Amino acid sequence: MSVRDQIEATLIENFAPTALEVIDDSERHHGHAGWREGGNTHFRVKIASPALDGMNRVAQHRAINAALAKQFDAGLHALAIEVKPSS
């Protein structure tokens, strides 16, 4: 399973999103810290989930980062997060 697929599966399992987009931005960061040949290091997540509604932005990001701890331990370097209202 690709890193992108792992991120998507983890977010679906933890947050049951009403909308989810996971984008590999690794090539846009070529030469930056954490970048590796083959990508899978820098991702952008756009998510809407009732589980995140009512949380402030910091709490939303902490929850998502905590859910993806295994991916960060395995080499995910950066995650840009955009949370939208689920309704």
Secondary structure, DSSP 8 states (H G I E B T S, - for coil): --HHHHHHHHHHHHH--SEEEEEE-GGGGTTSTT--TT--SEEEEEEE-TTTTTS-HHHHHHHHHHHTHHHHHTT--EEEEEEE---
